Amino acid sequence: MEDLNTSAERTTSENMIFKILIVDDVPSNLFTLKTLLEERFPADIIEAGSGFEALEVLMRDSIDLIILDIQMPEMDGFQTAKLVRSRKKTKNIPIVFLTAAYKSEDFKNKGFALGATDYLTKPIDDYQLTNRINAYLSIIRLEKTHKMELERKVEERTRELKEAMNQLQDSNEKLETTLKKLKNAQRQVIAQEKLASLGELTAGIAHEIKNPLNFIINFSELSKDLLQELEDLGQKGGGTWEAPDQDNLNDIILNLRENADKIHEHGKRADSIINNMLMHSHDKKGVYQDTHINTMLQEYASLAYHSTLNTYKGFAATIDLDLDESIDRIKIIPQDIGRVFLNMLNNAFYSLHKKKLKLGDDYQPRLLIKTINLGDKIEILFRDNGLGIPEKIIYKIFNPFFTTKPAGEGTGLGLSICYDIVKNIHKGDVLVDSQIGESAEFSVYLPYNNS
């Protein structure tokens, strides 16, 4: 079945009406030529009696073909053709010179040099003129048909592009909505991750804070007993201490001083633990602080270890601390870096525990925590002799939501958050090295100064 568009184009082409401008200063010549053309061709014939009139018509109408006399007053055909060719709108219109006077080859060459399509002489040869004009109109018809086809294709393509753009816009809106939902879900998961890590700290903090509080309570009770002894000695001497009691008095005073020192030391320890917990749970944008990184590592290692002991009953591991004493305070956001340390330590203890379950008493879990002064930055190394990380997934471990833990045991955000804190916030770096079944090593690099 013939395509409807092709059929419509053919019908339009067959019914095409051409506009032909004939230019001559002799009215009888115009009448004769117009009559001939109207009989032979589907054309709208427009007459002009001079070159000036022809130019006015060309500026006003869209002309397909010009038949131009040469011998005219004021502006001859050659001058008219030159002006037609000089203007952008008319420079491509075919021009056929038709003359009775200028028949020599020199004039023909001049006409062609000015851009003429053909050069015919009078008297008019009906057959020759008809064939020439028919040939030009056929070419014009092909050009117009081709142009119409191009315009149709452009219009069709434009319509397709608009539809595609509308579909793309709809898709973008759906993607934006999905992205907003994903970001909201991610924020909720991150919040849950923070709460989960805070929960893991609770057991360790409870254990750690219990020790200094026990010291405080015990030494306070001892101090009360010593004060009672002081009071008894004073009463025995009638309100004054006798010389033989001086040694006892000195011993009691010494013990009280030692007890006060112990109470102060362990009170500060409990205060430090609580402050670290508050820093870890702080959810606002952190502030950079000069921090003793070695002390901070020791505290978090102790907290994480006691949290692990509470989670995995019967588990034990050797923690080797190799802390570079030349490292001075460094400028970090403590609660953020604390989160990094806690995640690294928890992952290490998890791997050690899993390997212990697998190998039993033949295996001794061990974790090395090491700091190295590199001049303008420091390296904090965590190396465990646990299960290691398979080579095929090691490049994925910092991707959000990627986890090797069973469902319900991990969100896959821990290392991603660590990477963001170290790399983007603190302008440092995190590198990982592993031997499957033997060890995993994470190196955290932090510059000395951040702001």
C-alpha positions as a Python dict, from the first residue, in 0.01 Angstrom:
ca = {
    (1, 'M'): (0, 0, 0),
    (2, 'E'): (138, 340, -100),
    (3, 'D'): (252, 554, 191),
    (4, 'L'): (4, 835, 256),
    (5, 'N'): (280, 1092, 297),
    (6, 'T'): (438, 995, -35),
    (7, 'S'): (100, 1015, -209),
    (8, 'A'): (32, 1357, -58),
    (9, 'E'): (374, 1484, -165),
    (10, 'R'): (317, 1362, -522),
    (11, 'T'): (-21, 1532, -538),
    (12, 'T'): (131, 1854, -404),
    (13, 'S'): (415, 1831, -658),
    (14, 'E'): (181, 1769, -952),
    (15, 'N'): (-43, 2061, -854),
    (16, 'M'): (250, 2294, -792),
    (17, 'I'): (200, 2648, -926),
    (18, 'F'): (516, 2837, -1024),
    (19, 'K'): (568, 3211, -1009),
    (20, 'I'): (743, 3343, -1320),
    (21, 'L'): (853, 3709, -1346),
    (22, 'I'): (876, 3843, -1702),
    (23, 'V'): (1057, 4176, -1751),
    (24, 'D'): (1030, 4383, -2072),
    (25, 'D'): (971, 4755, -2143),
    (26, 'V'): (749, 4675, -2446),
    (27, 'P'): (390, 4591, -2338),
    (28, 'S'): (319, 4384, -2651),
    (29, 'N'): (620, 4163, -2576),
    (30, 'L'): (494, 4112, -2222),
    (31, 'F'): (145, 4020, -2349),
    (32, 'T'): (280, 3769, -2605),
    (33, 'L'): (515, 3602, -2359),
    (34, 'K'): (255, 3588, -2080),
    (35, 'T'): (-5, 3429, -2313),
    (36, 'L'): (245, 3165, -2425),
    (37, 'L'): (356, 3076, -2075),
    (38, 'E'): (3, 3056, -1932),
    (39, 'E'): (-98, 2816, -2210),
    (40, 'R'): (198, 2584, -2160),
    (41, 'F'): (273, 2587, -1786),
    (42, 'P'): (93, 2582, -1447),
    (43, 'A'): (230, 2924, -1363),
    (44, 'D'): (137, 3252, -1209),
    (45, 'I'): (286, 3515, -1445),
    (46, 'I'): (395, 3848, -1295),
    (47, 'E'): (487, 4137, -1531),
    (48, 'A'): (741, 4415, -1481),
    (49, 'G'): (802, 4700, -1732),
    (50, 'S'): (1152, 4789, -1609),
    (51, 'G'): (1444, 4669, -1403),
    (52, 'F'): (1329, 4884, -1111),
    (53, 'E'): (979, 4729, -1117),
    (54, 'A'): (1138, 4384, -1134),
    (55, 'L'): (1345, 4450, -822),
    (56, 'E'): (1036, 4576, -636),
    (57, 'V'): (850, 4256, -727),
    (58, 'L'): (1145, 4040, -617),
    (59, 'M'): (1156, 4210, -278),
    (60, 'R'): (782, 4155, -232),
    (61, 'D'): (713, 3808, -379),
    (62, 'S'): (881, 3469, -391),
    (63, 'I'): (970, 3416, -757),
    (64, 'D'): (1071, 3081, -908),
    (65, 'L'): (1202, 3194, -1248),
    (66, 'I'): (1292, 3528, -1417),
    (67, 'I'): (1268, 3585, -1794),
    (68, 'L'): (1458, 3911, -1851),
    (69, 'D'): (1487, 4139, -2155),
    (70, 'I'): (1825, 4308, -2195),
    (71, 'Q'): (1751, 4627, -2392),
    (72, 'M'): (1558, 4851, -2152),
    (73, 'P'): (1587, 5224, -2067),
    (74, 'E'): (1739, 5349, -1737),
    (75, 'M'): (1846, 5001, -1623),
    (76, 'D'): (1919, 4730, -1879),
    (77, 'G'): (1888, 4356, -1824),
    (78, 'F'): (2256, 4309, -1743),
    (79, 'Q'): (2243, 4570, -1465),
    (80, 'T'): (1919, 4422, -1333),
    (81, 'A'): (2070, 4070, -1327),
    (82, 'K'): (2376, 4197, -1144),
    (83, 'L'): (2157, 4349, -870),
    (84, 'V'): (1943, 4034, -849),
    (85, 'R'): (2257, 3824, -798),
    (86, 'S'): (2394, 4064, -533),
    (87, 'R'): (2102, 4022, -294),
    (88, 'K'): (2074, 3728, -57),
    (89, 'K'): (1702, 3671, -110),
    (90, 'T'): (1724, 3659, -494),
    (91, 'K'): (2075, 3541, -578),
    (92, 'N'): (1971, 3180, -653),
    (93, 'I'): (1666, 3249, -875),
    (94, 'P'): (1723, 3116, -1231),
    (95, 'I'): (1748, 3397, -1493),
    (96, 'V'): (1675, 3346, -1861),
    (97, 'F'): (1784, 3634, -2085),
    (98, 'L'): (1550, 3691, -2383),
    (99, 'T'): (1673, 3953, -2634),
    (100, 'A'): (1633, 4063, -2998),
    (101, 'A'): (1934, 4298, -3013),
    (102, 'Y'): (2218, 4137, -2817),
    (103, 'K'): (2278, 3819, -3018),
    (104, 'S'): (2658, 3804, -3038),
    (105, 'E'): (2868, 3551, -2843),
    (106, 'D'): (3023, 3835, -2643),
    (107, 'F'): (2683, 3934, -2505),
    (108, 'K'): (2596, 3571, -2434),
    (109, 'N'): (2922, 3528, -2243),
    (110, 'K'): (2855, 3848, -2048),
    (111, 'G'): (2505, 3719, -1959),
    (112, 'F'): (2640, 3388, -1837),
    (113, 'A'): (2915, 3568, -1646),
    (114, 'L'): (2644, 3761, -1460),
    (115, 'G'): (2486, 3432, -1351),
    (116, 'A'): (2229, 3371, -1623),
    (117, 'T'): (2081, 3022, -1649),
    (118, 'D'): (2009, 3057, -2021),
    (119, 'Y'): (2039, 3309, -2304),
    (120, 'L'): (1766, 3305, -2575),
    (121, 'T'): (1713, 3538, -2869),
    (122, 'K'): (1403, 3679, -3040),
    (123, 'P'): (1196, 3618, -3236),
    (124, 'I'): (1071, 3363, -2985),
    (125, 'D'): (1094, 3003, -3092),
    (126, 'D'): (789, 2852, -2915),
    (127, 'Y'): (928, 2499, -2918),
    (128, 'Q'): (1273, 2598, -2792),
    (129, 'L'): (1133, 2830, -2523),
    (130, 'T'): (880, 2568, -2407),
    (131, 'N'): (1146, 2297, -2376),
    (132, 'R'): (1391, 2525, -2193),
    (133, 'I'): (1133, 2661, -1952),
    (134, 'N'): (991, 2315, -1892),
    (135, 'A'): (1339, 2186, -1807),
    (136, 'Y'): (1399, 2468, -1558),
    (137, 'L'): (1058, 2423, -1400),
    (138, 'S'): (1122, 2050, -1367),
    (139, 'I'): (1443, 2126, -1182),
    (140, 'I'): (1263, 2382, -966),
    (141, 'R'): (987, 2128, -900),
    (142, 'L'): (1245, 1872, -786),
    (143, 'E'): (1415, 2130, -565),
    (144, 'K'): (1083, 2235, -411),
    (145, 'T'): (976, 1875, -361),
    (146, 'H'): (1308, 1797, -198),
    (147, 'K'): (1276, 2106, 20),
    (148, 'M'): (922, 2006, 117),
    (149, 'E'): (1045, 1658, 201),
    (150, 'L'): (1326, 1801, 412),
    (151, 'E'): (1083, 2034, 588),
    (152, 'R'): (847, 1743, 649),
    (153, 'K'): (1131, 1533, 790),
    (154, 'V'): (1253, 1824, 1001),
    (155, 'E'): (900, 1879, 1130),
    (156, 'E'): (858, 1508, 1198),
    (157, 'R'): (1195, 1488, 1368),
    (158, 'T'): (1118, 1801, 1569),
    (159, 'R'): (792, 1644, 1681),
    (160, 'E'): (975, 1324, 1777),
    (161, 'L'): (1236, 1524, 1967),
    (162, 'K'): (966, 1718, 2151),
    (163, 'E'): (798, 1391, 2247),
    (164, 'A'): (1133, 1250, 2354),
    (165, 'M'): (1206, 1565, 2555),
    (166, 'N'): (865, 1540, 2722),
    (167, 'Q'): (932, 1175, 2805),
    (168, 'L'): (1279, 1267, 2928),
    (169, 'Q'): (1135, 1545, 3142),
    (170, 'D'): (884, 1299, 3288),
    (171, 'S'): (1166, 1052, 3351),
    (172, 'N'): (1378, 1325, 3511),
    (173, 'E'): (1092, 1422, 3740),
    (174, 'K'): (1046, 1058, 3839),
    (175, 'L'): (1420, 1021, 3893),
    (176, 'E'): (1429, 1338, 4106),
    (177, 'T'): (1142, 1204, 4314),
    (178, 'T'): (1317, 868, 4349),
    (179, 'L'): (1644, 1042, 4435),
    (180, 'K'): (1474, 1247, 4707),
    (181, 'K'): (1322, 930, 4851),
    (182, 'L'): (1661, 756, 4832),
    (183, 'K'): (1834, 1047, 5007),
    (184, 'N'): (1570, 1048, 5280),
    (185, 'A'): (1612, 671, 5320),
    (186, 'Q'): (1990, 710, 5325),
    (187, 'R'): (1970, 979, 5594),
    (188, 'Q'): (1747, 751, 5801),
    (189, 'V'): (1986, 456, 5758),
    (190, 'I'): (2286, 673, 5848),
    (191, 'A'): (2101, 796, 6156),
    (192, 'Q'): (2026, 435, 6249),
    (193, 'E'): (2392, 347, 6190),
    (194, 'K'): (2498, 623, 6426),
    (195, 'L'): (2253, 503, 6688),
    (196, 'A'): (2374, 146, 6639),
    (197, 'S'): (2738, 246, 6684),
    (198, 'L'): (2641, 445, 6993),
    (199, 'G'): (2463, 135, 7124),
    (200, 'E'): (2778, -71, 7069),
    (201, 'L'): (2966, 180, 7280),
    (202, 'T'): (2722, 148, 7569),
    (203, 'A'): (2850, -186, 7696),
    (204, 'G'): (3212, -74, 7677),
    (205, 'I'): (3135, 259, 7839),
    (206, 'A'): (2940, 90, 8118),
    (207, 'H'): (3234, -141, 8188),
    (208, 'E'): (3493, 133, 8163),
    (209, 'I'): (3308, 387, 8372),
    (210, 'K'): (3229, 126, 8638),
    (211, 'N'): (3600, 80, 8718),
    (212, 'P'): (3682, 443, 8804),
    (213, 'L'): (3353, 479, 8990),
    (214, 'N'): (3440, 172, 9200),
    (215, 'F'): (3776, 329, 9280),
    (216, 'I'): (3607, 656, 9373),
    (217, 'I'): (3359, 477, 9601),
    (218, 'N'): (3619, 252, 9764),
    (219, 'F'): (3875, 525, 9829),
    (220, 'S'): (3603, 756, 9956),
    (221, 'E'): (3500, 490, 10211),
    (222, 'L'): (3864, 437, 10313),
    (223, 'S'): (3903, 811, 10355),
    (224, 'K'): (3595, 820, 10580),
    (225, 'D'): (3747, 545, 10798),
    (226, 'L'): (4076, 733, 10818),
    (227, 'L'): (3898, 1051, 10918),
    (228, 'Q'): (3722, 852, 11191),
    (229, 'E'): (4062, 734, 11318),
    (230, 'L'): (4180, 1094, 11324),
    (231, 'E'): (3878, 1190, 11525),
    (232, 'D'): (3930, 899, 11769),
    (233, 'L'): (4295, 995, 11821),
    (234, 'G'): (4197, 1352, 11894),
    (235, 'Q'): (3933, 1247, 12147),
    (236, 'K'): (4182, 1017, 12319),
    (237, 'G'): (4416, 1313, 12369),
    (238, 'G'): (4142, 1544, 12494),
    (239, 'G'): (4117, 1727, 12165),
    (240, 'T'): (4492, 1724, 12090),
    (241, 'W'): (4718, 1460, 11950),
    (242, 'E'): (4985, 1327, 12177),
    (243, 'A'): (5343, 1283, 12065),
    (244, 'P'): (5325, 899, 12048),
    (245, 'D'): (5035, 934, 11803),
    (246, 'Q'): (5234, 1152, 11564),
    (247, 'D'): (5349, 859, 11351),
    (248, 'N'): (4993, 733, 11320),
    (249, 'L'): (4886, 1083, 11231),
    (250, 'N'): (5144, 1112, 10954),
    (251, 'D'): (5042, 773, 10811),
    (252, 'I'): (4676, 870, 10810),
    (253, 'I'): (4749, 1204, 10643),
    (254, 'L'): (4962, 1029, 10378),
    (255, 'N'): (4687, 775, 10311),
    (256, 'L'): (4428, 1051, 10284),
    (257, 'R'): (4646, 1237, 10033),
    (258, 'E'): (4694, 920, 9825),
    (259, 'N'): (4322, 847, 9839),
    (260, 'A'): (4241, 1204, 9729),
    (261, 'D'): (4483, 1164, 9435),
    (262, 'K'): (4318, 836, 9335),
    (263, 'I'): (3970, 982, 9364),
    (264, 'H'): (4078, 1279, 9147),
    (265, 'E'): (4250, 1054, 8889),
    (266, 'H'): (3956, 818, 8846),
    (267, 'G'): (3704, 1101, 8855),
    (268, 'K'): (3890, 1261, 8562),
    (269, 'R'): (3894, 923, 8389),
    (270, 'A'): (3516, 886, 8424),
    (271, 'D'): (3472, 1245, 8303),
    (272, 'S'): (3689, 1175, 7996),
    (273, 'I'): (3486, 865, 7906),
    (274, 'I'): (3160, 1056, 7932),
    (275, 'N'): (3299, 1341, 7721),
    (276, 'N'): (3406, 1097, 7451),
    (277, 'M'): (3063, 941, 7450),
    (278, 'L'): (2902, 1286, 7413),
    (279, 'M'): (3138, 1377, 7131),
    (280, 'H'): (3057, 1054, 6952),
    (281, 'S'): (2683, 1111, 6978),
    (282, 'H'): (2709, 1478, 6875),
    (283, 'D'): (2522, 1510, 6544),
    (284, 'K'): (2595, 1870, 6444),
    (285, 'K'): (2877, 1985, 6219),
    (286, 'G'): (3193, 1921, 6418),
    (287, 'V'): (3455, 2171, 6519),
    (288, 'Y'): (3825, 2109, 6460),
    (289, 'Q'): (4018, 2070, 6784),
    (290, 'D'): (4382, 2007, 6876),
    (291, 'T'): (4369, 1645, 6992),
    (292, 'H'): (4609, 1390, 7143),
    (293, 'I'): (4553, 1118, 6886),
    (294, 'N'): (4744, 850, 7081),
    (295, 'T'): (4534, 905, 7393),
    (296, 'M'): (4219, 904, 7187),
    (297, 'L'): (4319, 575, 7021),
    (298, 'Q'): (4383, 411, 7359),
    (299, 'E'): (4042, 517, 7488),
    (300, 'Y'): (3853, 398, 7181),
    (301, 'A'): (4047, 70, 7170),
    (302, 'S'): (3948, 2, 7531),
    (303, 'L'): (3584, 99, 7470),
    (304, 'A'): (3553, -110, 7154),
    (305, 'Y'): (3722, -410, 7312),
    (306, 'H'): (3498, -414, 7619),
    (307, 'S'): (3196, -367, 7394),
    (308, 'T'): (3312, -673, 7196),
    (309, 'L'): (3362, -875, 7514),
    (310, 'N'): (3005, -793, 7610),
    (311, 'T'): (2875, -892, 7263),
    (312, 'Y'): (3081, -1208, 7207),
    (313, 'K'): (3088, -1403, 7532),
    (314, 'G'): (3416, -1584, 7594),
    (315, 'F'): (3604, -1387, 7328),
    (316, 'A'): (3952, -1255, 7403),
    (317, 'A'): (4220, -1094, 7191),
    (318, 'T'): (4567, -948, 7231),
    (319, 'I'): (4587, -577, 7151),
    (320, 'D'): (4936, -448, 7070),
    (321, 'L'): (4974, -71, 7095),
    (322, 'D'): (5272, 80, 6915),
    (323, 'L'): (5217, 455, 6948),
    (324, 'D'): (5471, 704, 6819),
    (325, 'E'): (5543, 939, 7109),
    (326, 'S'): (5678, 1207, 6875),
    (327, 'I'): (5326, 1273, 6750),
    (328, 'D'): (5201, 1601, 6893),
    (329, 'R'): (4843, 1722, 6898),
    (330, 'I'): (4676, 1720, 6554),
    (331, 'K'): (4379, 1925, 6441),
    (332, 'I'): (4076, 1700, 6381),
    (333, 'I'): (3703, 1679, 6451),
    (334, 'P'): (3724, 1434, 6745),
    (335, 'Q'): (3373, 1288, 6723),
    (336, 'D'): (3415, 1216, 6350),
    (337, 'I'): (3758, 1057, 6380),
    (338, 'G'): (3631, 869, 6686),
    (339, 'R'): (3361, 722, 6465),
    (340, 'V'): (3632, 613, 6217),
    (341, 'F'): (3837, 447, 6493),
    (342, 'L'): (3533, 275, 6637),
    (343, 'N'): (3432, 135, 6297),
    (344, 'M'): (3784, 10, 6218),
    (345, 'L'): (3814, -153, 6559),
    (346, 'N'): (3469, -313, 6551),
    (347, 'N'): (3536, -456, 6203),
    (348, 'A'): (3870, -597, 6322),
    (349, 'F'): (3718, -758, 6634),
    (350, 'Y'): (3432, -899, 6422),
    (351, 'S'): (3682, -1066, 6187),
    (352, 'L'): (3891, -1196, 6479),
    (353, 'H'): (3580, -1340, 6643),
    (354, 'K'): (3466, -1515, 6323),
    (355, 'K'): (3808, -1669, 6270),
    (356, 'K'): (3820, -1781, 6635),
    (357, 'L'): (3488, -1962, 6590),
    (358, 'K'): (3629, -2128, 6280),
    (359, 'L'): (3972, -2235, 6413),
    (360, 'G'): (3907, -2270, 6786),
    (361, 'D'): (4189, -2289, 7042),
    (362, 'D'): (4462, -2326, 6778),
    (363, 'Y'): (4417, -1960, 6688),
    (364, 'Q'): (4517, -1652, 6892),
    (365, 'P'): (4333, -1332, 6785),
    (366, 'R'): (4566, -1033, 6767),
    (367, 'L'): (4522, -668, 6674),
    (368, 'L'): (4803, -417, 6617),
    (369, 'I'): (4726, -48, 6654),
    (370, 'K'): (5017, 169, 6543),
    (371, 'T'): (5078, 539, 6486),
    (372, 'I'): (5361, 675, 6271),
    (373, 'N'): (5479, 1035, 6245),
    (374, 'L'): (5531, 1115, 5874),
    (375, 'G'): (5618, 1482, 5918),
    (376, 'D'): (5326, 1673, 5766),
    (377, 'K'): (5082, 1393, 5841),
    (378, 'I'): (5040, 1084, 6055),
    (379, 'E'): (4954, 723, 5973),
    (380, 'I'): (4721, 525, 6199),
    (381, 'L'): (4743, 155, 6121),
    (382, 'F'): (4499, -118, 6222),
    (383, 'R'): (4624, -470, 6140),
    (384, 'D'): (4440, -782, 6249),
    (385, 'N'): (4519, -1149, 6185),
    (386, 'G'): (4156, -1228, 6107),
    (387, 'L'): (3986, -1366, 5798),
    (388, 'G'): (4111, -1099, 5555),
    (389, 'I'): (3920, -953, 5259),
    (390, 'P'): (3880, -1137, 4925),
    (391, 'E'): (4062, -963, 4640),
    (392, 'K'): (3753, -963, 4418),
    (393, 'I'): (3558, -740, 4659),
    (394, 'I'): (3832, -528, 4817),
    (395, 'Y'): (3766, -243, 4572),
    (396, 'K'): (3397, -233, 4677),
    (397, 'I'): (3434, -208, 5053),
    (398, 'F'): (3409, 173, 5063),
    (399, 'N'): (3094, 176, 4847),
    (400, 'P'): (2776, 279, 5031),
    (401, 'F'): (2555, -16, 5137),
    (402, 'F'): (2817, -278, 5042),
    (403, 'T'): (2867, -530, 5322),
    (404, 'T'): (2998, -885, 5360),
    (405, 'K'): (2812, -934, 5688),
    (406, 'P'): (2492, -1142, 5702),
    (407, 'A'): (2156, -963, 5681),
    (408, 'G'): (2081, -777, 6002),
    (409, 'E'): (2447, -754, 6110),
    (410, 'G'): (2557, -459, 5899),
    (411, 'T'): (2420, -171, 5691),
    (412, 'G'): (2719, -137, 5457),
    (413, 'L'): (2759, 229, 5553),
    (414, 'G'): (3036, 206, 5813),
    (415, 'L'): (3341, 214, 5586),
    (416, 'S'): (3167, 449, 5343),
    (417, 'I'): (3116, 701, 5625),
    (418, 'C'): (3478, 649, 5738),
    (419, 'Y'): (3605, 717, 5388),
    (420, 'D'): (3397, 1034, 5361),
    (421, 'I'): (3514, 1161, 5702),
    (422, 'V'): (3884, 1099, 5629),
    (423, 'K'): (3897, 1179, 5258),
    (424, 'N'): (3650, 1463, 5212),
    (425, 'I'): (3625, 1626, 5555),
    (426, 'H'): (3983, 1584, 5684),
    (427, 'K'): (4160, 1584, 5345),
    (428, 'G'): (4337, 1260, 5433),
    (429, 'D'): (4332, 911, 5286),
    (430, 'V'): (4237, 553, 5367),
    (431, 'L'): (4425, 256, 5219),
    (432, 'V'): (4357, -113, 5263),
    (433, 'D'): (4573, -421, 5217),
    (434, 'S'): (4474, -780, 5283),
    (435, 'Q'): (4579, -1141, 5254),
    (436, 'I'): (4278, -1368, 5243),
    (437, 'G'): (4263, -1594, 5547),
    (438, 'E'): (4567, -1423, 5704),
    (439, 'S'): (4522, -1051, 5775),
    (440, 'A'): (4360, -719, 5695),
    (441, 'E'): (4536, -385, 5727),
    (442, 'F'): (4373, -42, 5718),
    (443, 'S'): (4592, 269, 5711),
    (444, 'V'): (4432, 605, 5793),
    (445, 'Y'): (4636, 911, 5693),
    (446, 'L'): (4554, 1245, 5857),
    (447, 'P'): (4728, 1579, 5792),
    (448, 'Y'): (4852, 1765, 6098),
    (449, 'N'): (4652, 2076, 6027),
    (450, 'N'): (4293, 2110, 5911),
    (451, 'S'): (4051, 2398, 5934),
}
